[in-house]
Amino acid sequence: MIDLHALRDKTVVLKITGFPHPITATVVNVEISGIWILTQELPPELAQAGALIQAGARKPVVFVPFSQVLYLVATQE
């Protein structure tokens, strides 16, 4: 099993509840209740979530609670 903190700065594929397909993202930080991710595949549902993202934030970081993660795929290196 991979230690969650070892995911920091790794590219992962995760499926989030409510989104139709998995997304590829880089884990920026891991907290007790979820992970912060950076993704170029920002789902449109998130883009509509707030003015900051709509205003063209260059590298929006998104917090995903573990309760919303259906699965996460990472390599063990």
C-alpha positions in Angstrom: 0.0 0.0 0.0 1.3 3.5 -0.8 1.6 6.0 2.0 -0.7 8.9 1.1 2.0 11.5 1.7 4.1 9.7 -0.9 1.5 10.8 -3.5 2.7 14.4 -3.2 4.0 15.7 -6.5 2.9 12.5 -8.2 0.6 12.2 -11.2 -2.5 10.2 -10.4 -5.8 9.3 -12.1 -8.8 9.7 -9.9 -12.6 9.3 -10.3 -14.6 11.8 -8.3 -18.2 11.4 -7.4 -20.5 13.4 -9.7 -18.1 13.7 -12.6 -18.6 11.5 -15.7 -15.0 10.4 -16.2 -11.7 10.0 -14.4 -9.3 12.9 -14.5 -5.5 13.0 -14.4 -4.0 15.3 -11.8 -0.9 16.1 -9.8 -1.2 15.8 -6.1 -0.1 19.1 -4.5 -0.7 18.3 -0.9 -2.3 15.6 1.3 -4.4 16.4 4.3 -6.2 14.2 6.8 -9.6 14.6 5.1 -8.6 14.8 1.4 -6.1 15.9 -1.3 -5.3 19.1 -3.1 -4.8 18.5 -6.9 -3.7 20.5 -9.9 -5.2 19.4 -13.2 -5.4 20.6 -16.7 -8.6 18.6 -17.1 -10.6 20.8 -14.9 -14.2 19.5 -15.3 -16.6 22.1 -16.6 -18.7 21.6 -13.4 -15.7 23.0 -11.4 -15.1 25.8 -13.8 -18.6 27.0 -13.1 -18.1 26.8 -9.4 -16.7 30.3 -8.8 -15.5 33.6 -10.2 -11.9 32.9 -9.5 -11.8 29.9 -11.8 -14.0 31.7 -14.4 -11.7 34.7 -14.4 -9.0 32.5 -15.8 -6.9 31.4 -12.9 -3.8 29.9 -14.5 -3.2 27.0 -12.1 -6.3 26.4 -10.0 -5.7 23.9 -7.2 -8.8 21.9 -6.1 -9.4 20.2 -2.8 -11.1 16.8 -3.1 -12.4 15.2 0.1 -11.6 11.5 0.3 -15.3 10.9 0.8 -15.8 12.0 -2.9 -13.0 9.8 -4.4 -14.3 6.6 -5.9 -10.9 5.4 -6.9 -7.3 6.7 -7.3 -4.6 5.1 -9.4 -0.9 5.8 -8.8 2.3 4.1 -9.6 4.5 2.7 -6.9 8.0 4.1 -7.6 
